[in-house]
């Protein structure tokens, strides 16, 4: 007869309203399955989140991170979750810098005046790195609206519009997430350029839906705007949940903004047992 699972501690965090459930698994393995991620992501019957993040160890880094979307699908990267966890870990260690290992690679994080910033790495600008289904110019996709494709460890499709508020984002995002040009589905960004150093961004994340913010989407939108010559390489990104800053430098795309550790909780043994 198997024993009941032990209660499982977790943290709830957010960056500009982009919210996460975080499990620290460095003291013991946590087997996250798609079914478990979906159950935890249910905002009515579970905890609820845009992404689930699991902290592990990293031989070549201060810690390792793995991510899941609310529908149970894996995600290679999550910029705001990385910043939130880095802020918490830096406070715990009493340091101002960390290196984190994700599927995206090694990401450097450091404290700055506005919170925590993380280097999300160089964007993938070629069709294979996004990835797209076939060879094409990523700066002008053959899709109505003339969007830009960008890879930030996950795929992005960025549309530039006159009025971001006028877009029916749930319908628009759902219609494009599964476009055949994106074999791994795509995040969808709707961008209104406010000036050479500011954009308004609304976000549809693959596997989650409409979100108040997204780090990788903010990076992709800023890179796309700079490539089109609509802005400079450093921009203020106004999302539904607040303001982030993206700075596309020679060493990578730096993402900065506020972080919040909201509460700690414990998943009850009975809840976990019901998922087996």
C-alpha positions in Angstrom: 0.0 0.0 0.0 1.5 3.3 -1.1 1.8 6.1 1.5 0.0 9.4 1.0 2.1 12.2 -0.6 3.7 14.7 1.8 2.3 18.3 1.7 4.2 20.4 -0.8 5.3 24.0 0.0 5.1 26.6 -2.8 5.4 30.4 -3.3 3.2 32.7 -5.3 5.0 35.6 -7.1 4.3 38.1 -9.9 6.1 40.5 -12.1 3.8 43.3 -13.3 0.8 41.0 -12.9 2.4 38.1 -14.7 1.8 35.5 -12.0 3.6 32.3 -11.1 3.5 29.4 -8.8 7.0 28.5 -7.7 8.2 25.2 -6.2 11.7 24.9 -4.7 12.7 21.3 -5.5 16.4 21.6 -4.5 15.8 19.5 -1.4 14.0 16.7 -3.3 12.7 15.8 -6.7 9.2 17.0 -7.7 7.8 15.1 -10.7 5.8 17.6 -12.7 3.6 16.0 -15.3 1.3 17.9 -17.8 -1.7 16.7 -15.7 -0.2 18.0 -12.5 0.7 21.4 -14.1 -2.9 21.7 -15.5 -4.4 20.9 -12.1 -2.2 23.4 -10.2 -2.9 26.0 -12.9 -6.7 25.8 -12.5 -7.6 29.1 -10.9 -10.8 27.6 -9.4 -9.7 24.1 -8.3 -6.0 24.6 -7.9 -3.6 27.5 -7.2 -3.8 29.3 -10.6 -0.9 30.9 -12.5 0.3 32.0 -15.9 3.3 29.8 -15.5 4.6 27.2 -13.0 8.3 27.4 -12.2 10.3 24.7 -10.5 13.7 25.6 -8.9 16.4 23.0 -9.1 20.2 22.8 -8.8 22.6 23.7 -11.6 26.2 22.5 -11.7 27.3 25.5 -13.8 24.8 28.0 -12.2 23.5 29.2 -8.9 20.2 27.4 -9.6 18.2 25.8 -12.4 14.7 26.7 -13.5 12.1 24.7 -15.4 8.7 26.1 -16.6 5.2 24.9 -17.5 2.3 26.8 -19.0 -1.2 26.7 -17.4 -2.3 24.1 -20.0 0.4 21.7 -18.9 2.8 22.3 -21.8 6.5 23.0 -21.1 8.0 26.4 -21.7 11.7 27.0 -22.3 11.8 30.4 -20.8 9.8 32.8 -18.6 11.5 36.2 -18.1 9.4 37.6 -15.3 9.4 34.4 -13.3 13.2 34.3 -13.7 13.4 37.9 -12.4 11.0 37.1 -9.4 12.9 34.0 -8.4 16.3 35.8 -8.8 15.1 38.6 -6.5 14.0 36.1 -3.9 17.2 34.1 -4.1 19.4 37.2 -4.0 17.7 38.4 -0.9 18.1 34.9 0.6 21.8 34.8 -0.2 22.6 38.4 0.4 24.0 38.9 -3.1 23.3 41.3 -6.0 24.0 38.9 -8.9 23.1 35.4 -9.9 23.5 33.0 -12.8 20.4 30.8 -13.6 20.3 27.8 -15.9 17.1 27.4 -18.0 16.4 25.6 -21.3 17.2 28.9 -22.9 20.7 28.7 -21.5 22.6 30.5 -18.8 20.9 33.8 -17.8 22.6 36.5 -15.7 20.4 38.4 -13.2 21.3 41.4 -11.2 19.7 44.0 -9.0 19.1 47.4 -10.4 17.4 50.6 -9.2 14.0 49.5 -10.4 14.0 45.9 -9.2 15.8 43.0 -10.9 17.0 42.7 -14.5 17.9 39.5 -16.3 19.7 39.0 -19.6 17.4 36.9 -21.7 20.0 36.2 -24.3 20.3 37.0 -27.9 17.1 36.9 -30.0 16.8 34.3 -32.7 16.1 36.3 -35.9 16.4 33.5 -38.5 13.4 31.3 -39.4 14.9 28.1 -38.0 15.6 29.7 -34.6 12.0 30.9 -34.1 11.2 28.2 -35.3 9.0 28.6 -38.4 7.7 25.9 -40.7 9.8 27.0 -43.7 12.4 29.5 -44.8 11.2 33.1 -45.0 12.0 36.6 -44.0 11.1 36.9 -40.2 10.8 40.6 -40.5 7.7 40.4 -42.8 5.6 37.2 -42.4 3.1 36.2 -45.1 0.2 36.7 -42.6 -2.4 39.4 -42.8 -1.2 42.3 -40.7 2.5 41.9 -41.7 3.8 40.6 -38.3 7.4 39.9 -37.2 8.6 36.6 -36.0 11.2 36.4 -33.2 12.6 33.5 -31.1 13.4 34.2 -27.4 13.7 30.6 -26.4 10.0 30.4 -27.4 8.3 31.6 -30.6 6.7 35.0 -31.0 4.5 36.7 -33.6 4.4 40.5 -33.2 1.7 42.7 -34.9 2.0 46.5 -35.1 -1.4 48.3 -34.9 -2.7 51.8 -34.6 -4.7 51.2 -31.5 -3.8 48.2 -29.3 -6.9 48.7 -27.1 -9.2 48.3 -30.1 -8.1 44.7 -30.8 -10.3 41.8 -29.6 -7.3 40.1 -28.0 -8.9 36.8 -26.9 -10.2 36.2 -30.4 -7.1 37.5 -32.2 -4.6 35.6 -30.0 -6.5 32.3 -30.2 -6.7 32.7 -34.0 -3.0 33.1 -34.4 -1.5 30.8 -31.7 -1.9 27.7 -33.9 -1.0 29.3 -37.2 0.6 26.7 -39.5 3.7 28.8 -39.9 4.5 28.1 -36.2 5.0 24.3 -35.7 5.4 24.8 -31.9 2.5 27.3 -31.7 3.3 31.0 -30.9 2.9 33.8 -28.4 1.0 36.7 -30.0 1.9 40.3 -29.3 -0.2 43.4 -30.3 2.0 46.5 -30.2 1.1 50.2 -30.5 4.2 52.4 -30.9 4.0 55.4 -28.6 7.3 57.0 -29.5 10.9 56.1 -30.2 11.4 54.8 -26.6 8.0 53.5 -25.6 5.4 50.9 -26.8 2.0 49.7 -25.6 1.9 45.9 -25.5 -1.0 43.5 -25.1 -0.2 39.8 -24.8 -1.6 36.4 -25.7 0.6 33.6 -24.4 0.6 30.2 -25.9 -0.8 27.6 -23.5 -2.2 30.3 -21.2 -4.1 33.0 -23.0 -4.4 36.7 -22.2 -1.8 37.7 -19.6 -1.2 41.0 -17.8 2.5 40.9 -18.7 5.2 38.6 -20.1 8.9 39.0 -20.1 9.7 37.1 -23.2 6.8 38.7 -25.1 8.1 42.2 -24.0 11.6 41.3 -25.3 10.3 40.0 -28.6 8.0 43.0 -29.1 10.9 45.4 -28.4 13.3 43.5 -30.7 10.6 43.5 -33.5 10.0 47.3 -33.1 13.7 48.0 -33.2 14.2 45.8 -36.3 11.4 47.6 -38.1 13.0 51.0 -37.2 10.0 52.1 -35.2 11.9 52.5 -31.9 15.4 52.5 -30.5 16.9 49.4 -28.8 15.9 50.5 -25.3 12.2 50.9 -24.7 9.6 51.3 -21.9 7.0 48.5 -22.4 3.6 49.4 -21.1 1.7 46.2 -20.4 -1.7 45.6 -18.8 -0.1 44.9 -15.5 2.4 47.7 -15.3 5.7 48.8 -16.9 8.8 46.8 -17.9 12.0 48.0 -19.6 13.7 46.1 -22.4 17.3 47.0 -23.5 18.6 45.1 -26.5 22.4 45.3 -26.0 25.3 43.6 -27.8 25.4 40.9 -25.1 21.7 40.1 -25.2 18.2 41.4 -24.4 18.0 42.7 -20.8 14.6 42.7 -19.1 13.9 44.9 -16.0 11.0 45.7 -13.9 9.2 45.2 -10.5 8.9 41.8 -8.7 6.6 40.7 -5.9 6.7 37.7 -3.6 3.0 37.6 -2.6 2.6 34.6 -0.3 3.8 31.2 0.7 1.5 28.2 0.8 1.4 24.4 1.1 -0.4 22.0 -1.2 -2.4 19.7 1.0 -1.6 16.0 1.0 -5.3 15.2 0.2 -5.2 17.5 -2.9 -2.0 15.8 -4.1 -3.3 12.3 -3.5 -6.4 13.2 -5.6 -4.2 13.8 -8.6 -2.6 10.4 -8.5 
